[in-house]
């Protein structure tokens, strides 16, 4: 009986040692196995790149019995919101962007008014003709959301609202991209519609439409230059310059629309933001002593606030 027990124990130990030895051999084989390279025909990469930013800057001040003088109360709120969706597959590209800026200021002396109000939608589809040049079509719509006024010491004048004015541009041309940061779109033939969808404003014949009409069609040459630059992981710049020459009326007076934005992060969610916009439109004659002259429109905003990227 004792001999039988020892024999069974010996067989069990032998089996365990053999199994352990086989396991060690398998581990050695697995550790030296060469992993094959990815199949070059596997194209499971992303065709779309999407994202955006949202920022808000708020400042408030209060004075009471302040000998140096100033506004007893002031409040300023400015927001920026932008989205992008870029598609690229083979020779086809499709770039889409949407940007919106809203601002409001309120003080005891001038009351409440907007100090920023605009939106811009741009869509550009292209077919590559080479490494840096594409044949492209471009769609652009820009306007504002709310009623706007020009102010004097004694009065305010209604001058704008949604799609009054509004600008819609359709263009076919070449898109030259010498590097990833720079895009130059140029077209000798473009169509631009001007909308003034407000009876009170259209009856004044503002923004290039005839009195009593709500739209005007222009044909001309168009160019758009876009440049983006990440100086480092915390500071980035984006600029866009649009140029349009109306062949039908004063083609030498080129309309200019330039937008610049610099964001500098000071923490994970806080950033300094500076925007500078320059606009010259020969049909916008609201300036000068008699308020009937064209002029360079300049808007500059600096703020510190929340900035989120997604």
FIPA-378214 format. One record per residue (C-alpha): residue number from 1; residue in three letters; z, x, y. Coordinates in nm, 3 decimals. Layout:
% FIPA-378214
+-----+---------+---------+---------+---------+
| num | residuo |       Z |       X |       Y |
+-----+---------+---------+---------+---------+
| NUM |     ala |       Z |       X |       Y |
...
+-----+---------+---------+---------+---------+
END
This chain:
% FIPA-378214
+-----+---------+---------+---------+---------+
| num | residuo |       Z |       X |       Y |
+-----+---------+---------+---------+---------+
|   1 |     unk |   0.000 |   0.000 |   0.000 |
|   2 |     unk |   0.089 |   0.280 |   0.233 |
|   3 |     unk |  -0.237 |   0.457 |   0.144 |
|   4 |     unk |  -0.437 |   0.142 |   0.225 |
|   5 |     unk |  -0.268 |   0.107 |   0.563 |
|   6 |     unk |  -0.345 |   0.471 |   0.656 |
|   7 |     unk |  -0.709 |   0.429 |   0.549 |
|   8 |     unk |  -0.754 |   0.123 |   0.769 |
|   9 |     unk |  -0.592 |   0.301 |   1.064 |
|  10 |     unk |  -0.824 |   0.600 |   1.017 |
|  11 |     unk |  -1.133 |   0.376 |   1.012 |
|  12 |     unk |  -1.022 |   0.194 |   1.328 |
|  13 |     unk |  -0.964 |   0.518 |   1.520 |
|  14 |     unk |  -1.300 |   0.656 |   1.406 |
|  15 |     unk |  -1.478 |   0.344 |   1.529 |
|  16 |     unk |  -1.306 |   0.363 |   1.868 |
|  17 |     unk |  -1.393 |   0.731 |   1.912 |
|  18 |     unk |  -1.757 |   0.668 |   1.815 |
|  19 |     unk |  -1.787 |   0.379 |   2.062 |
|  20 |     unk |  -1.633 |   0.591 |   2.339 |
|  21 |     unk |  -1.877 |   0.871 |   2.266 |
|  22 |     unk |  -2.175 |   0.632 |   2.285 |
|  23 |     unk |  -2.050 |   0.494 |   2.617 |
|  24 |     unk |  -2.024 |   0.844 |   2.763 |
|  25 |     unk |  -2.380 |   0.919 |   2.651 |
|  26 |     unk |  -2.510 |   0.603 |   2.819 |
|  27 |     unk |  -2.332 |   0.690 |   3.145 |
|  28 |     unk |  -2.490 |   1.036 |   3.142 |
|  29 |     unk |  -2.836 |   0.887 |   3.092 |
|  30 |     unk |  -2.784 |   0.630 |   3.372 |
|  31 |     unk |  -2.662 |   0.896 |   3.615 |
|  32 |     unk |  -2.971 |   1.112 |   3.568 |
|  33 |     unk |  -3.225 |   0.829 |   3.582 |
|  34 |     unk |  -3.478 |   0.859 |   3.866 |
|  35 |     unk |  -3.507 |   0.546 |   4.082 |
|  36 |     unk |  -3.878 |   0.466 |   4.140 |
|  37 |     unk |  -4.014 |   0.439 |   4.495 |
|  38 |     unk |  -4.073 |   0.097 |   4.654 |
|  39 |     unk |  -4.402 |  -0.060 |   4.551 |
|  40 |     unk |  -4.643 |   0.005 |   4.843 |
|  41 |     unk |  -4.786 |  -0.345 |   4.791 |
|  42 |     unk |  -4.444 |  -0.498 |   4.865 |
|  43 |     unk |  -4.475 |  -0.638 |   5.220 |
|  44 |     unk |  -4.145 |  -0.824 |   5.251 |
|  45 |     unk |  -4.086 |  -0.697 |   5.608 |
|  46 |     unk |  -4.018 |  -0.923 |   5.904 |
|  47 |     unk |  -4.316 |  -1.038 |   6.109 |
|  48 |     unk |  -4.098 |  -1.189 |   6.385 |
|  49 |     unk |  -3.852 |  -1.024 |   6.623 |
|  50 |     unk |  -3.630 |  -1.269 |   6.809 |
|  51 |     unk |  -3.339 |  -1.246 |   7.050 |
|  52 |     unk |  -3.214 |  -1.301 |   7.400 |
|  53 |     unk |  -2.938 |  -1.251 |   7.656 |
|  54 |     unk |  -2.701 |  -1.473 |   7.851 |
|  55 |     unk |  -2.508 |  -1.357 |   8.154 |
|  56 |     unk |  -2.281 |  -1.520 |   8.411 |
|  57 |     unk |  -2.125 |  -1.373 |   8.725 |
|  58 |     unk |  -1.850 |  -1.557 |   8.914 |
|  59 |     unk |  -1.675 |  -1.456 |   9.236 |
|  60 |     unk |  -1.421 |  -1.650 |   9.447 |
|  61 |     unk |  -1.229 |  -1.573 |   9.763 |
|  62 |     unk |  -0.965 |  -1.746 |   9.977 |
|  63 |     unk |  -0.831 |  -1.658 |  10.324 |
|  64 |     unk |  -0.534 |  -1.809 |  10.506 |
|  65 |     unk |  -0.424 |  -1.694 |  10.855 |
|  66 |     unk |  -0.639 |  -1.384 |  10.810 |
|  67 |     unk |  -0.651 |  -1.194 |  11.141 |
|  68 |     unk |  -0.973 |  -1.008 |  11.057 |
|  69 |     unk |  -1.153 |  -1.341 |  11.012 |
|  70 |     unk |  -1.391 |  -1.457 |  10.744 |
|  71 |     unk |  -1.458 |  -1.756 |  10.522 |
|  72 |     unk |  -1.149 |  -1.955 |  10.433 |
|  73 |     unk |  -1.302 |  -2.027 |  10.092 |
|  74 |     unk |  -1.605 |  -1.892 |   9.908 |
|  75 |     unk |  -1.735 |  -1.941 |   9.555 |
|  76 |     unk |  -2.046 |  -1.792 |   9.397 |
|  77 |     unk |  -2.181 |  -1.846 |   9.045 |
|  78 |     unk |  -2.499 |  -1.688 |   8.908 |
|  79 |     unk |  -2.638 |  -1.715 |   8.557 |
|  80 |     unk |  -2.930 |  -1.560 |   8.372 |
|  81 |     unk |  -3.068 |  -1.669 |   8.037 |
|  82 |     unk |  -3.368 |  -1.528 |   7.853 |
|  83 |     unk |  -3.523 |  -1.558 |   7.509 |
|  84 |     unk |  -3.799 |  -1.369 |   7.333 |
|  85 |     unk |  -3.996 |  -1.412 |   7.009 |
|  86 |     unk |  -4.250 |  -1.143 |   6.918 |
|  87 |     unk |  -4.489 |  -1.173 |   6.621 |
|  88 |     unk |  -4.696 |  -0.893 |   6.474 |
|  89 |     unk |  -4.896 |  -0.891 |   6.153 |
|  90 |     unk |  -5.201 |  -0.678 |   6.092 |
|  91 |     unk |  -5.416 |  -0.690 |   6.405 |
|  92 |     unk |  -5.257 |  -1.012 |   6.533 |
|  93 |     unk |  -4.979 |  -1.019 |   6.795 |
|  94 |     unk |  -4.811 |  -1.310 |   6.970 |
|  95 |     unk |  -4.552 |  -1.245 |   7.242 |
|  96 |     unk |  -4.340 |  -1.529 |   7.382 |
|  97 |     unk |  -4.072 |  -1.508 |   7.652 |
|  98 |     unk |  -3.863 |  -1.759 |   7.845 |
|  99 |     unk |  -3.638 |  -1.668 |   8.138 |
| 100 |     unk |  -3.418 |  -1.882 |   8.363 |
| 101 |     unk |  -3.195 |  -1.797 |   8.658 |
| 102 |     unk |  -2.960 |  -2.033 |   8.840 |
| 103 |     unk |  -2.723 |  -1.957 |   9.125 |
| 104 |     unk |  -2.486 |  -2.154 |   9.348 |
| 105 |     unk |  -2.280 |  -2.053 |   9.651 |
| 106 |     unk |  -2.022 |  -2.256 |   9.843 |
| 107 |     unk |  -1.839 |  -2.155 |  10.163 |
| 108 |     unk |  -1.638 |  -2.340 |  10.425 |
| 109 |     unk |  -1.893 |  -2.267 |  10.700 |
| 110 |     unk |  -2.226 |  -2.348 |  10.530 |
| 111 |     unk |  -2.113 |  -2.575 |  10.245 |
| 112 |     unk |  -2.280 |  -2.565 |   9.903 |
| 113 |     unk |  -2.637 |  -2.456 |   9.829 |
| 114 |     unk |  -2.833 |  -2.281 |   9.558 |
| 115 |     unk |  -2.913 |  -1.913 |   9.597 |
| 116 |     unk |  -3.123 |  -1.876 |   9.282 |
| 117 |     unk |  -3.337 |  -2.124 |   9.088 |
| 118 |     unk |  -3.638 |  -2.033 |   8.875 |
| 119 |     unk |  -3.782 |  -2.043 |   8.527 |
| 120 |     unk |  -4.075 |  -1.860 |   8.372 |
| 121 |     unk |  -4.255 |  -1.922 |   8.041 |
| 122 |     unk |  -4.507 |  -1.667 |   7.918 |
| 123 |     unk |  -4.710 |  -1.664 |   7.595 |
| 124 |     unk |  -4.967 |  -1.397 |   7.509 |
| 125 |     unk |  -5.178 |  -1.386 |   7.192 |
| 126 |     unk |  -5.379 |  -1.076 |   7.108 |
| 127 |     unk |  -5.621 |  -0.929 |   6.854 |
| 128 |     unk |  -5.620 |  -0.550 |   6.831 |
| 129 |     unk |  -5.945 |  -0.371 |   6.913 |
| 130 |     unk |  -5.788 |  -0.029 |   6.868 |
| 131 |     unk |  -5.450 |   0.142 |   6.857 |
| 132 |     unk |  -5.367 |   0.067 |   7.221 |
| 133 |     unk |  -5.611 |  -0.204 |   7.335 |
| 134 |     unk |  -5.622 |  -0.574 |   7.243 |
| 135 |     unk |  -5.830 |  -0.876 |   7.341 |
| 136 |     unk |  -5.571 |  -1.128 |   7.460 |
| 137 |     unk |  -5.523 |  -1.475 |   7.601 |
| 138 |     unk |  -5.232 |  -1.542 |   7.836 |
| 139 |     unk |  -5.046 |  -1.860 |   7.936 |
| 140 |     unk |  -4.786 |  -1.861 |   8.213 |
| 141 |     unk |  -4.586 |  -2.142 |   8.376 |
| 142 |     unk |  -4.328 |  -2.088 |   8.649 |
| 143 |     unk |  -4.140 |  -2.318 |   8.883 |
| 144 |     unk |  -3.783 |  -2.422 |   8.969 |
| 145 |     unk |  -3.550 |  -2.701 |   8.851 |
| 146 |     unk |  -3.373 |  -2.847 |   9.155 |
| 147 |     unk |  -3.434 |  -2.946 |   9.516 |
| 148 |     unk |  -3.444 |  -2.657 |   9.761 |
| 149 |     unk |  -3.400 |  -2.644 |  10.139 |
| 150 |     unk |  -3.454 |  -2.403 |  10.425 |
| 151 |     unk |  -3.160 |  -2.396 |  10.666 |
| 152 |     unk |  -3.124 |  -2.351 |  11.041 |
| 153 |     unk |  -2.810 |  -2.358 |  11.254 |
| 154 |     unk |  -2.843 |  -2.733 |  11.305 |
| 155 |     unk |  -3.055 |  -2.873 |  11.020 |
| 156 |     unk |  -3.196 |  -2.826 |  10.673 |
| 157 |     unk |  -3.554 |  -2.890 |  10.561 |
| 158 |     unk |  -3.662 |  -3.001 |  10.214 |
| 159 |     unk |  -3.918 |  -2.749 |  10.082 |
| 160 |     unk |  -3.919 |  -2.751 |   9.700 |
| 161 |     unk |  -3.823 |  -2.929 |   9.378 |
| 162 |     unk |  -3.929 |  -2.935 |   9.010 |
| 163 |     unk |  -4.304 |  -2.852 |   8.986 |
| 164 |     unk |  -4.328 |  -2.857 |   9.364 |
| 165 |     unk |  -4.449 |  -2.596 |   9.369 |
| 166 |     unk |  -4.535 |  -2.508 |   9.011 |
| 167 |     unk |  -4.789 |  -2.253 |   8.892 |
| 168 |     unk |  -4.984 |  -2.265 |   8.565 |
| 169 |     unk |  -5.210 |  -1.972 |   8.477 |
| 170 |     unk |  -5.461 |  -1.936 |   8.192 |
| 171 |     unk |  -5.635 |  -1.604 |   8.144 |
| 172 |     unk |  -5.847 |  -1.406 |   7.895 |
| 173 |     unk |  -5.866 |  -1.029 |   7.918 |
| 174 |     unk |  -5.759 |  -0.693 |   7.784 |
| 175 |     unk |  -5.405 |  -0.585 |   7.704 |
| 176 |     unk |  -5.348 |  -0.209 |   7.715 |
| 177 |     unk |  -5.025 |  -0.071 |   7.564 |
| 178 |     unk |  -5.007 |   0.308 |   7.596 |
| 179 |     unk |  -4.652 |   0.308 |   7.454 |
| 180 |     unk |  -4.384 |   0.066 |   7.338 |
| 181 |     unk |  -4.236 |   0.026 |   7.687 |
| 182 |     unk |  -4.547 |  -0.047 |   7.892 |
| 183 |     unk |  -4.800 |  -0.333 |   7.879 |
| 184 |     unk |  -5.091 |  -0.374 |   8.122 |
| 185 |     unk |  -5.285 |  -0.701 |   8.104 |
| 186 |     unk |  -5.600 |  -0.736 |   8.316 |
| 187 |     unk |  -5.855 |  -1.015 |   8.350 |
| 188 |     unk |  -6.151 |  -1.053 |   8.589 |
| 189 |     unk |  -6.166 |  -1.429 |   8.530 |
| 190 |     unk |  -5.854 |  -1.646 |   8.538 |
| 191 |     unk |  -5.772 |  -2.005 |   8.630 |
| 192 |     unk |  -5.456 |  -2.098 |   8.820 |
| 193 |     unk |  -5.335 |  -2.449 |   8.892 |
| 194 |     unk |  -5.090 |  -2.516 |   9.174 |
| 195 |     unk |  -4.877 |  -2.830 |   9.139 |
| 196 |     unk |  -4.691 |  -3.012 |   9.415 |
| 197 |     unk |  -4.549 |  -3.311 |   9.227 |
| 198 |     unk |  -4.357 |  -3.457 |   9.520 |
| 199 |     unk |  -4.516 |  -3.702 |   9.763 |
| 200 |     unk |  -4.321 |  -3.584 |  10.068 |
| 201 |     unk |  -4.428 |  -3.223 |  10.013 |
| 202 |     unk |  -4.787 |  -3.295 |   9.908 |
| 203 |     unk |  -4.838 |  -3.505 |  10.224 |
| 204 |     unk |  -4.761 |  -3.190 |  10.425 |
| 205 |     unk |  -5.031 |  -2.991 |  10.247 |
| 206 |     unk |  -4.791 |  -2.713 |  10.146 |
| 207 |     unk |  -4.846 |  -2.430 |   9.896 |
| 208 |     unk |  -5.226 |  -2.437 |   9.908 |
| 209 |     unk |  -5.293 |  -2.801 |   9.817 |
| 210 |     unk |  -5.472 |  -3.036 |  10.052 |
| 211 |     unk |  -5.269 |  -3.303 |  10.230 |
| 212 |     unk |  -5.206 |  -3.601 |  10.005 |
| 213 |     unk |  -5.314 |  -3.416 |   9.687 |
| 214 |     unk |  -5.079 |  -3.292 |   9.416 |
| 215 |     unk |  -5.288 |  -3.016 |   9.252 |
| 216 |     unk |  -5.523 |  -2.735 |   9.346 |
| 217 |     unk |  -5.738 |  -2.518 |   9.117 |
| 218 |     unk |  -5.805 |  -2.153 |   9.190 |
| 219 |     unk |  -6.031 |  -1.900 |   9.013 |
| 220 |     unk |  -5.969 |  -1.531 |   9.046 |
| 221 |     unk |  -5.875 |  -1.196 |   8.901 |
| 222 |     unk |  -5.533 |  -1.143 |   8.747 |
| 223 |     unk |  -5.326 |  -0.846 |   8.634 |
| 224 |     unk |  -4.976 |  -0.828 |   8.488 |
| 225 |     unk |  -4.778 |  -0.510 |   8.432 |
| 226 |     unk |  -4.459 |  -0.524 |   8.223 |
| 227 |     unk |  -4.225 |  -0.230 |   8.175 |
| 228 |     unk |  -3.898 |  -0.212 |   7.982 |
| 229 |     unk |  -3.674 |   0.091 |   7.936 |
| 230 |     unk |  -3.346 |   0.153 |   7.756 |
| 231 |     unk |  -3.203 |   0.457 |   7.936 |
| 232 |     unk |  -2.920 |   0.463 |   7.684 |
| 233 |     unk |  -2.731 |   0.210 |   7.474 |
| 234 |     unk |  -2.556 |   0.070 |   7.784 |
| 235 |     unk |  -2.822 |   0.071 |   8.060 |
| 236 |     unk |  -3.159 |  -0.102 |   8.045 |
| 237 |     unk |  -3.432 |  -0.201 |   8.292 |
| 238 |     unk |  -3.700 |  -0.469 |   8.281 |
| 239 |     unk |  -3.972 |  -0.513 |   8.540 |
| 240 |     unk |  -4.282 |  -0.728 |   8.574 |
| 241 |     unk |  -4.552 |  -0.725 |   8.842 |
| 242 |     unk |  -4.813 |  -1.004 |   8.863 |
| 243 |     unk |  -5.116 |  -0.978 |   9.091 |
| 244 |     unk |  -5.366 |  -1.257 |   9.160 |
| 245 |     unk |  -5.675 |  -1.266 |   9.385 |
| 246 |     unk |  -5.828 |  -1.605 |   9.462 |
| 247 |     unk |  -6.207 |  -1.560 |   9.470 |
| 248 |     unk |  -6.254 |  -1.890 |   9.654 |
| 249 |     unk |  -6.033 |  -1.818 |   9.956 |
| 250 |     unk |  -5.933 |  -1.487 |  10.115 |
| 251 |     unk |  -5.970 |  -1.277 |   9.797 |
| 252 |     unk |  -5.846 |  -0.972 |   9.990 |
| 253 |     unk |  -5.503 |  -1.137 |  10.032 |
| 254 |     unk |  -5.358 |  -1.064 |   9.689 |
| 255 |     unk |  -5.064 |  -1.275 |   9.573 |
| 256 |     unk |  -4.773 |  -1.065 |   9.449 |
| 257 |     unk |  -4.487 |  -1.167 |   9.222 |
| 258 |     unk |  -4.252 |  -0.889 |   9.115 |
| 259 |     unk |  -3.925 |  -0.924 |   8.923 |
| 260 |     unk |  -3.681 |  -0.639 |   8.849 |
| 261 |     unk |  -3.359 |  -0.650 |   8.649 |
| 262 |     unk |  -3.108 |  -0.377 |   8.562 |
| 263 |     unk |  -2.813 |  -0.433 |   8.329 |
| 264 |     unk |  -2.538 |  -0.173 |   8.285 |
| 265 |     unk |  -2.266 |  -0.253 |   8.031 |
| 266 |     unk |  -1.914 |  -0.142 |   8.120 |
| 267 |     unk |  -1.752 |  -0.287 |   7.807 |
| 268 |     unk |  -1.856 |  -0.481 |   7.501 |
| 269 |     unk |  -1.905 |  -0.808 |   7.693 |
| 270 |     unk |  -1.889 |  -0.710 |   8.063 |
| 271 |     unk |  -2.180 |  -0.570 |   8.260 |
| 272 |     unk |  -2.310 |  -0.500 |   8.609 |
| 273 |     unk |  -2.635 |  -0.681 |   8.679 |
| 274 |     unk |  -2.878 |  -0.626 |   8.967 |
| 275 |     unk |  -3.196 |  -0.825 |   9.027 |
| 276 |     unk |  -3.461 |  -0.773 |   9.293 |
| 277 |     unk |  -3.749 |  -1.019 |   9.337 |
| 278 |     unk |  -4.045 |  -0.973 |   9.571 |
| 279 |     unk |  -4.301 |  -1.252 |   9.631 |
| 280 |     unk |  -4.599 |  -1.272 |   9.862 |
| 281 |     unk |  -4.822 |  -1.579 |   9.844 |
| 282 |     unk |  -5.079 |  -1.627 |  10.120 |
| 283 |     unk |  -5.067 |  -2.006 |  10.067 |
| 284 |     unk |  -4.689 |  -2.028 |  10.123 |
| 285 |     unk |  -4.677 |  -2.057 |  10.502 |
| 286 |     unk |  -4.316 |  -2.143 |  10.577 |
| 287 |     unk |  -4.210 |  -1.841 |  10.779 |
| 288 |     unk |  -4.243 |  -1.689 |  11.126 |
| 289 |     unk |  -4.144 |  -1.839 |  11.460 |
| 290 |     unk |  -4.352 |  -2.152 |  11.409 |
| 291 |     unk |  -4.277 |  -2.175 |  11.033 |
| 292 |     unk |  -4.649 |  -2.164 |  10.957 |
| 293 |     unk |  -4.700 |  -1.802 |  10.855 |
| 294 |     unk |  -4.702 |  -1.627 |  10.520 |
| 295 |     unk |  -4.439 |  -1.362 |  10.460 |
| 296 |     unk |  -4.284 |  -1.134 |  10.202 |
| 297 |     unk |  -4.006 |  -1.317 |  10.019 |
| 298 |     unk |  -3.718 |  -1.092 |   9.907 |
| 299 |     unk |  -3.420 |  -1.183 |   9.692 |
| 300 |     unk |  -3.152 |  -0.935 |   9.588 |
| 301 |     unk |  -2.846 |  -1.020 |   9.376 |
| 302 |     unk |  -2.568 |  -0.792 |   9.249 |
| 303 |     unk |  -2.290 |  -0.911 |   9.023 |
| 304 |     unk |  -2.033 |  -0.819 |   8.759 |
| 305 |     unk |  -1.966 |  -1.058 |   8.475 |
| 306 |     unk |  -2.014 |  -1.163 |   8.116 |
| 307 |     unk |  -2.325 |  -1.045 |   7.931 |
| 308 |     unk |  -2.401 |  -1.149 |   7.573 |
| 309 |     unk |  -2.692 |  -1.036 |   7.357 |
| 310 |     unk |  -2.810 |  -1.223 |   7.048 |
+-----+---------+---------+---------+---------+
END
